[in-house]
Amino acid sequence: MISQITDILHLFCLSNLIFIIGFFGWRYIYDFRIRIAGGFSFGIVCYILLSLDPDLKIPYSIRVFLFAGLISLPFFFWMISLAIFEDHFEIKYWYWLLLLSKVGVSAWSVYPVLDLINMRGPIVSETVLAHIIIPTLLSLGFVVAAIIRIYSGRKDDLIETRRRLREVHILMTGSVITFNMFSHLILRGKILSEILDLANVVFAWGLILAFMYLVFELKEGLVDPRPEESEDKEEKAIYADPALKKKLVSAFEETKLYRKEGLTIGQLAENLEVQEYKLRRLINQAMGFRNFPDFLNRYRIQEACEILLDSGKDEIPIIRVAMDLGYQSLGPFNRAFKELTGVTPTEFRRNRGRDESLKSTADFEIS
């Protein structure tokens, strides 16, 4: 009875995933986040299809293909987590090297017992258990890495809805994937096995529903790293607190508080003697910044441009400029500078006399 209910729920999950892939895939295929979400969905599909084959009747070659998709699932969980919650996320070539390494090592580990691995029912022997430990630990590594990145970015996120979504994503998605991985490591009897299988599919169904919500939010632009250009100025005015904004601008433009190394929005709120949520709302909804580092960088890079345009300050090394403005190392300073100006600090200083457009680049508008 439990096994039949589990099968029905697996089929229901599969139909939901097919809907997600079909509905969003062809409409938003140009969006790299949707393509990453497609990889995540494909991994879940592979898991469900393998779970619907308790008697191992799927041809061996197809099982190899499905296991490859299953092995890649934690990687795409990590990728979709970064793509959704990091405003400046870019896919780097070494990400794919990570995927190939993960699939390669996992395939090498499970290949000798691939025809004995069953996603349903008790593990047949300790030999099988020994072969799946390495892939499980690698998968857990991706899940933990994603959770750490999501949680560590929470304090700088100025979008209230997205900050709450981080907690949901960590608690629900991370917990489901972790529970699923470790439940398959337990040597168990038939009854306990069926209960764990049912729990896994119920959790997977919840994960899919949460994933559908997340994809809809992606479609609506909640976590889109590019804010809508048509945002109404009157709507911004609703969240504007003139007195608080005046204190904030004074703290940055007069006392240069942004130069403080490691400055957090909590410390800034304490300095301004204001509740943190009010400061977050002002910077995000009234001034248009999606995260606190972007707000800091706008002031820091503006001053950096002014220093680099001054020929009388050529003796100041660029690393000294970065340190004086609150950066802990040169790398983050260079990345922020190039993102806002289009060139590196060295190029900016070298070309200041030949390129008049650089002078206008140094003037950032902070609404």
C-alpha positions in Angstrom: 0.0 0.0 0.0 2.8 2.4 1.0 4.7 1.5 -2.2 1.7 2.2 -4.4 1.1 5.6 -2.8 4.8 6.4 -3.4 4.5 5.5 -7.0 1.4 7.7 -7.5 3.2 10.7 -5.8 6.3 10.1 -8.0 4.1 10.3 -11.1 2.5 13.4 -9.8 5.9 15.0 -9.2 7.0 14.0 -12.7 3.9 15.6 -14.3 4.6 18.8 -12.3 8.2 18.9 -13.5 7.2 18.3 -17.1 4.8 21.3 -16.8 7.6 23.5 -15.5 10.1 22.5 -18.2 7.5 22.8 -20.9 5.9 26.0 -19.8 9.0 28.0 -19.0 11.6 26.3 -21.1 10.6 27.5 -24.5 9.3 30.9 -23.4 12.4 31.9 -21.4 15.2 29.8 -22.8 17.2 33.0 -23.5 17.5 33.6 -19.7 20.5 31.7 -18.4 18.9 31.3 -15.0 16.0 29.4 -16.6 18.5 27.2 -18.4 20.2 26.4 -15.1 16.8 25.8 -13.6 16.2 23.4 -16.4 19.3 21.4 -15.5 18.1 21.3 -11.9 14.7 20.1 -13.0 16.3 17.4 -15.3 18.2 16.1 -12.3 15.0 15.7 -10.3 13.4 14.0 -13.3 16.2 11.5 -13.4 15.8 10.8 -9.7 12.0 10.2 -10.1 12.5 7.9 -13.1 15.0 5.8 -11.3 12.7 5.7 -8.2 9.9 4.3 -10.5 12.1 1.4 -11.4 12.4 -0.7 -8.2 12.9 -3.9 -10.1 15.8 -2.5 -12.2 14.1 -3.1 -15.5 15.4 0.0 -17.2 18.1 -0.9 -19.8 21.6 -0.4 -18.5 22.6 2.3 -21.0 19.6 4.4 -20.0 20.3 3.9 -16.3 23.8 5.2 -16.9 22.3 8.3 -18.5 19.8 8.8 -15.7 22.5 8.4 -13.0 24.6 11.0 -14.8 21.6 13.4 -14.5 21.1 12.5 -10.9 24.7 13.0 -10.0 24.6 16.5 -11.5 21.6 17.5 -9.4 23.5 19.0 -6.4 25.7 21.0 -8.8 22.7 22.6 -10.4 21.2 23.3 -7.0 24.4 25.2 -6.2 24.3 27.0 -9.5 20.6 28.0 -9.3 21.2 29.2 -5.8 24.0 31.6 -6.9 22.1 32.7 -10.0 19.0 33.6 -8.0 20.5 35.3 -5.0 23.7 37.0 -6.3 23.1 40.2 -8.2 26.3 40.0 -10.2 26.4 36.3 -10.8 28.3 35.1 -13.9 28.9 31.6 -15.1 32.6 30.9 -15.1 34.3 28.2 -17.2 35.6 26.4 -14.1 32.1 25.8 -12.9 31.7 23.3 -15.8 35.1 21.8 -14.8 33.6 21.2 -11.3 30.6 19.5 -12.9 32.7 17.2 -15.1 34.9 16.4 -12.1 31.9 15.6 -9.9 30.3 13.4 -12.5 33.6 11.7 -13.4 34.6 10.9 -9.8 31.0 9.8 -8.9 30.8 7.6 -12.0 34.1 6.0 -11.3 32.9 5.2 -7.8 29.4 3.8 -8.6 30.1 2.1 -11.9 31.1 -1.3 -10.4 27.8 -1.6 -8.6 25.6 0.5 -10.9 23.4 -2.5 -11.7 22.8 -3.1 -8.0 21.9 0.5 -7.0 18.2 0.8 -6.4 16.6 4.2 -5.5 13.8 2.3 -3.7 14.0 -0.4 -1.1 16.9 -1.4 1.3 20.5 -1.2 0.2 21.4 -4.7 -0.9 24.9 -4.9 0.7 27.6 -2.9 2.5 29.6 -3.1 -0.7 27.0 -0.9 -2.5 27.0 1.4 0.5 30.8 1.8 0.3 30.6 2.7 -3.4 28.0 5.4 -2.9 29.6 7.2 0.0 32.0 9.3 -2.1 29.3 10.6 -4.5 27.1 11.4 -1.5 29.8 13.4 0.2 30.6 15.3 -3.0 26.9 16.1 -3.4 26.7 17.2 0.2 29.6 19.5 -0.4 27.7 21.4 -3.1 24.6 21.6 -1.0 26.6 23.0 2.0 28.5 25.4 -0.2 25.2 26.8 -1.6 23.7 27.2 1.8 26.7 29.0 3.1 26.7 31.4 0.1 23.0 32.1 0.5 23.2 32.7 4.2 26.3 34.8 4.1 24.8 37.1 1.5 21.6 37.7 3.6 23.0 40.6 5.6 23.8 42.6 2.5 20.6 41.9 0.6 18.4 45.0 0.6 15.3 43.3 -1.0 13.1 42.3 1.9 11.2 39.6 -0.1 14.3 38.1 -1.4 15.9 38.0 2.1 12.9 35.9 3.3 13.2 33.7 0.2 16.8 32.9 1.2 15.5 31.4 4.4 12.8 29.3 2.7 15.3 28.1 0.1 17.9 27.1 2.7 15.4 25.3 5.0 13.3 23.6 2.4 15.5 22.8 -0.6 18.7 22.2 1.3 17.0 20.0 3.9 15.1 17.9 1.3 18.2 17.2 -0.8 20.3 16.4 2.3 17.6 14.1 3.8 17.3 12.3 0.5 21.0 11.7 0.2 21.5 10.4 3.7 18.3 8.3 3.7 19.9 6.2 1.0 22.9 5.5 3.1 20.9 3.7 5.8 20.9 -0.1 5.8 17.2 -0.7 6.5 14.5 -3.2 6.5 11.5 -3.4 4.1 9.0 -1.5 6.2 11.4 1.3 7.2 12.6 1.5 3.6 9.0 2.0 2.3 8.4 4.7 4.9 11.6 6.5 4.0 10.8 6.2 0.3 7.4 7.8 0.9 8.9 10.6 3.0 11.4 11.3 0.2 8.7 11.6 -2.4 6.6 13.8 -0.2 9.6 16.1 0.5 10.4 16.0 -3.3 6.8 17.1 -4.0 7.2 20.0 -1.6 10.5 20.9 -3.2 8.9 21.0 -6.6 6.1 23.2 -5.4 8.7 25.6 -3.9 10.6 25.4 -7.1 7.6 26.3 -9.1 7.0 29.3 -6.9 10.6 30.3 -7.3 10.5 30.1 -11.1 7.3 32.2 -11.1 9.1 34.8 -9.0 12.0 34.7 -11.5 9.4 35.4 -14.2 8.0 38.3 -12.3 11.4 39.8 -11.7 11.6 39.5 -8.0 15.1 38.2 -8.1 16.1 39.7 -11.5 19.4 41.3 -11.0 18.4 44.1 -13.3 15.7 46.4 -11.8 12.8 47.6 -14.0 13.6 50.8 -15.8 10.0 51.9 -15.6 9.8 52.1 -11.8 7.7 55.1 -10.9 9.4 57.9 -9.1 6.2 58.4 -7.1 6.5 54.9 -5.8 10.0 55.6 -4.6 8.8 58.7 -2.8 6.5 56.5 -0.7 9.6 54.9 1.0 11.7 58.1 1.1 12.4 59.5 4.5 13.9 62.9 3.9 15.4 63.2 7.4 17.0 59.8 7.3 18.3 60.3 3.8 19.8 63.6 4.8 21.6 61.9 7.7 22.8 59.1 5.4 24.1 61.4 2.8 25.8 63.5 5.4 27.5 60.5 6.9 28.9 59.4 3.6 29.6 62.7 1.8 30.8 64.7 4.8 32.3 62.3 7.3 33.2 59.7 4.6 31.9 56.8 6.7 32.0 54.5 3.6 35.8 54.4 4.0 35.5 52.2 7.1 36.8 48.7 6.4 34.2 46.0 6.8 31.3 48.4 7.2 28.0 46.6 7.5 24.5 47.9 7.2 23.9 47.0 10.8 26.9 49.2 11.9 25.7 52.0 9.6 22.2 51.9 11.2 23.7 52.0 14.6 25.8 55.0 13.7 22.8 56.8 12.3 20.7 55.7 15.3 18.0 54.3 13.1 16.3 50.9 12.9 18.0 48.7 10.4 14.9 47.8 8.4 14.2 51.4 7.8 17.7 52.0 6.4 17.4 48.9 4.2 14.1 50.1 2.8 15.5 53.6 2.1 18.6 52.4 0.3 16.7 49.8 -1.7 13.2 51.2 -2.5 13.9 54.9 -2.4 17.5 55.0 -3.7 17.4 52.0 -6.0 20.2 49.7 -4.7 19.6 46.0 -4.5 22.4 45.2 -2.1 24.6 47.1 0.4 28.0 46.5 -1.3 26.7 48.1 -4.5 25.7 51.2 -2.4 29.2 51.3 -0.8 31.0 50.8 -4.1 29.2 53.7 -5.7 30.7 56.1 -3.1 34.1 54.4 -2.9 34.6 54.2 -6.6 33.6 57.8 -7.2 36.3 59.0 -4.8 38.7 56.6 -6.3 38.1 58.1 -9.7 38.7 61.6 -8.3 42.0 60.5 -6.9 43.1 58.8 -10.1 42.2 61.8 -12.2 44.4 64.0 -10.0 47.9 64.1 -11.5 49.2 65.4 -8.2 48.4 62.1 -6.6 50.2 59.8 -9.0 52.6 58.8 -6.3 49.8 57.0 -4.4 49.8 53.3 -5.4 46.5 51.9 -6.5 46.5 49.4 -3.7 46.9 52.2 -1.2 43.8 53.9 -2.8 41.9 50.7 -2.4 42.9 50.3 1.3 42.2 53.9 2.2 38.6 53.5 0.8 37.8 50.5 2.9 38.7 47.5 0.7 40.5 44.7 2.3 42.4 43.6 -0.8 43.0 44.8 -4.4 40.8 42.2 -6.1 37.4 43.4 -4.9 38.4 47.0 -5.6 39.5 46.2 -9.2 36.2 44.3 -9.9 34.0 47.0 -8.5 36.0 49.7 -10.3 35.7 48.0 -13.7 32.1 47.2 -13.2 31.2 50.9 -12.7 33.7 52.5 -15.1 34.3 49.8 -17.7 38.1 49.9 -17.2 40.6 48.9 -14.6 42.0 51.5 -12.2 45.4 51.3 -13.9 43.9 51.9 -17.3 41.8 54.7 -15.9 44.8 56.5 -14.5 46.9 55.9 -17.6 44.3 57.2 -20.1 43.0 60.2 -18.1 44.8 62.8 -20.3 43.8 61.1 -23.6 40.2 60.2 -22.9 37.9 63.1 -21.9 35.0 60.7 -21.3 36.8 59.4 -18.2 36.0 62.6 -16.4 32.3 62.1 -16.9 32.7 58.5 -15.8 33.8 59.7 -12.4 30.5 61.4 -11.7 28.0 58.9 -10.5 24.4 59.9 -9.8 23.2 58.7 -6.4 19.5 59.5 -6.2 
